Amino acid sequence: MVKAFALLAVGASAMTFEEYEQKFNKVYNGDREQRQAAFEANKQLWGQHESGAILGATEFSDLTLEEFQQLNIRGFNAAMQTDLPNLGTYEADGVEASTIDWTTKGAVTPVKNQGQCGSCWAFSTTGGLEGSWQLATGNLVSMSEQQFVDCDKVDSGCNGGLMDNAFKWAEGQAVATESSYAYTGRDGSCKSSFTTAIPSGGVTGFKDVAKSASALTSALQNSPISVAIEADQAAFQQYTGGVISSGCGSNLDHGVLAVGINSDGSIKVKNSWGSSWGVNGFVNIATGQCGITTSASYPVVSGSPGPAPTPTPTPTPTPTPSPSTGHHYEAPPCMDDEIAGSLEGGGSLCAPECNADGSCIQDFPEDMQNPKPQCILQEQTSGKQYCGLTCGLLGGDCPSAASCSSPLEGVCVYPDGSAVNSVSMKLMASIAV
């Protein structure tokens, strides 16, 4: 398997910067030379890396390591750790751990993307809950990270948190389904109306896993396990395969989900950076590396309240953005001088046409703190150019009901389905700096 990855990496190392731009839909405005320089420097690391990983092109390959480390794409806050009341510590049972993959056993939902929000802890939490609830009831239900971001006030939303805190919070709550409480990638107001995935009382507590490789691999025989790792080194920035066996550090900064044990004894881990990163969104980590054994836990659930998702007393369908309140760049339906668009890659928006000098209308939704409009959208049929709210590493923020289309350089979009008779749009230029 490693040999196969290495062969793929050799082919990838021949990738030109132009091919990279096309593959990852990259467009630059003013800093292309800087991005290309970072890409060419990173390219020198491609192939079999000293960490054991196979490195290659990722969405982050046009950033320096320092820029990658500054991205708000992690969020495990070790400083928040306290001795919470729990159901005890899981110890190794003495039985040799065998190969297992919970993704093939129906206990793991598809890979998700936290975007430019330090909410990894919420994704690790829902992953643990999804797996435990499926094993207890037979139903795999995607659960809402946004509910934890908005409502778990012990943790800090997009500014970080801990899985144990979130499991403790869930003990007294009904946990929402993903579809009824959609992810926005922003801190928001807690909603009380949603469809229930786990009824109140369904989460009865959590157990920490003893800090050893044998305890983690033993626990993984029973369910997916929420774990924390350090994920800010080159092995993660450009990971495309192989097993990370050194060089990743142990300063925990990222919550993820251990979902299996590979035939070589390494841990299969589900990340929350989208399916285009890593091996379809997953990474293999040797036991004892990246701090993976030092902060593992899992929820304990009871399926007796009811195995199937049931609506709360006042259920609502998947939330759609509120109608326009008289400002530009809000969710469809749009103002008279805007066009409703569907962005290539997903998401809808309202876009005013660019002014003749390339400037944009300076009228924004009221809940924005740092709006940065730019003439960066193009209608794919007519070629006309439109303004959008830039976001990501080099952009501004988004309205509360919107999310950023990319954690690096994107545009604020609203959930698909909110635009009627929309036109197809694409990004035509990157965020100006």
QUIFENZI-V924119 format. One record per backbone hydrogen bond with DSSP energy under -1.0 kcal/mol. NH is the residue of the N-H (numbers start at 1). CO is the residue of the C=O. E is the energy in kcal/mol with one decimal. If there is no record, write none. Layout:
NH_CO_E ; NH_CO_E
//
This chain:
5_1_-2.3 ; 6_2_-2.5 ; 7_3_-2.3 ; 8_4_-2.0 ; 9_5_-2.4 ; 10_6_-2.1 ; 11_7_-1.7 ; 12_8_-2.4 ; 13_9_-2.1 ; 14_11_-1.1 ; 15_12_-2.4 ; 20_16_-2.1 ; 21_17_-2.6 ; 22_18_-1.8 ; 23_19_-2.6 ; 24_20_-2.4 ; 26_21_-2.9 ; 35_31_-2.4 ; 36_32_-2.9 ; 37_33_-2.3 ; 38_34_-1.9 ; 39_35_-2.4 ; 40_36_-2.9 ; 41_37_-2.0 ; 42_38_-2.5 ; 43_39_-2.3 ; 45_42_-2.0 ; 46_43_-1.3 ; 47_55_-2.6 ; 49_53_-2.9 ; 52_49_-2.2 ; 54_241_-3.3 ; 55_47_-2.6 ; 56_238_-2.3 ; 61_58_-1.8 ; 63_60_-1.4 ; 68_64_-2.4 ; 69_65_-2.3 ; 70_66_-1.0 ; 73_71_-1.6 ; 75_253_-1.6 ; 76_253_-1.9 ; 77_161_-2.0 ; 80_77_-1.9 ; 81_78_-1.7 ; 84_82_-1.6 ; 87_206_-2.9 ; 90_208_-3.5 ; 100_261_-1.5 ; 102_259_-2.9 ; 104_101_-1.2 ; 107_102_-2.0 ; 114_272_-2.9 ; 117_115_-1.8 ; 118_158_-1.8 ; 119_117_-2.6 ; 120_74_-1.7 ; 122_119_-1.2 ; 123_119_-1.5 ; 124_120_-2.7 ; 125_121_-2.0 ; 126_122_-2.6 ; 127_123_-2.0 ; 128_124_-2.0 ; 129_125_-2.5 ; 130_126_-3.3 ; 131_127_-2.0 ; 132_128_-2.3 ; 133_129_-2.8 ; 134_130_-2.0 ; 135_131_-2.2 ; 136_132_-1.6 ; 137_133_-2.2 ; 138_134_-2.8 ; 144_176_-2.2 ; 149_145_-2.2 ; 150_146_-2.8 ; 151_147_-2.8 ; 152_148_-1.5 ; 153_151_-1.3 ; 156_160_-2.5 ; 159_156_-2.7 ; 160_157_-1.5 ; 161_75_-2.1 ; 166_162_-1.7 ; 167_163_-2.8 ; 168_164_-2.3 ; 169_165_-2.3 ; 170_166_-2.2 ; 172_169_-1.1 ; 173_170_-1.5 ; 175_198_-2.5 ; 177_195_-2.3 ; 178_142_-3.0 ; 181_177_-1.0 ; 196_310_-1.9 ; 197_175_-3.6 ; 198_175_-1.5 ; 202_199_-2.6 ; 204_300_-2.3 ; 205_300_-1.1 ; 207_298_-2.5 ; 208_88_-1.5 ; 209_296_-2.8 ; 210_90_-2.9 ; 212_210_-2.4 ; 216_212_-2.1 ; 217_213_-2.6 ; 218_214_-1.8 ; 219_215_-2.6 ; 220_216_-2.1 ; 221_218_-1.2 ; 222_219_-1.9 ; 223_219_-1.1 ; 225_258_-2.3 ; 226_297_-2.0 ; 227_256_-2.1 ; 229_254_-2.5 ; 230_290_-1.5 ; 236_233_-1.6 ; 237_233_-2.0 ; 238_234_-2.0 ; 240_54_-2.6 ; 243_52_-1.1 ; 244_284_-2.7 ; 245_51_-3.6 ; 246_51_-1.1 ; 252_250_-1.2 ; 253_229_-2.6 ; 254_229_-2.0 ; 256_227_-2.8 ; 257_270_-1.8 ; 258_225_-3.2 ; 259_268_-3.1 ; 260_268_-1.0 ; 261_100_-2.5 ; 262_266_-3.0 ; 265_262_-2.0 ; 267_285_-3.4 ; 268_260_-2.2 ; 269_283_-2.7 ; 270_257_-3.3 ; 271_281_-2.1 ; 274_112_-2.1 ; 278_239_-1.1 ; 279_282_-2.6 ; 280_278_-1.1 ; 281_277_-2.5 ; 282_279_-1.2 ; 283_269_-2.2 ; 285_267_-2.5 ; 286_244_-2.6 ; 289_286_-2.0 ; 292_289_-2.1 ; 294_291_-1.9 ; 297_226_-2.5 ; 298_207_-2.1 ; 300_205_-3.0 ; 302_202_-2.8 ; 306_303_-1.5 ; 312_194_-1.2 ; 338_335_-1.9 ; 339_351_-2.0 ; 341_349_-2.8 ; 342_423_-3.0 ; 343_347_-2.6 ; 344_425_-2.6 ; 346_343_-2.7 ; 348_414_-2.5 ; 349_341_-2.1 ; 351_339_-2.5 ; 354_385_-1.9 ; 355_359_-2.7 ; 358_355_-2.3 ; 368_365_-1.4 ; 374_388_-2.2 ; 376_374_-1.8 ; 377_386_-2.4 ; 378_426_-2.2 ; 379_384_-2.7 ; 380_424_-2.5 ; 383_379_-2.0 ; 386_377_-2.8 ; 387_352_-3.1 ; 388_374_-2.2 ; 390_372_-2.6 ; 391_410_-2.0 ; 393_408_-1.0 ; 394_408_-1.2 ; 396_390_-1.6 ; 397_370_-1.2 ; 402_399_-1.9 ; 403_413_-2.5 ; 405_411_-1.7 ; 410_391_-2.2 ; 412_389_-2.7 ; 413_403_-2.9 ; 414_348_-3.5 ; 418_415_-1.3 ; 423_340_-2.2 ; 425_342_-2.6 ; 426_378_-1.8 ; 428_376_-3.3
//
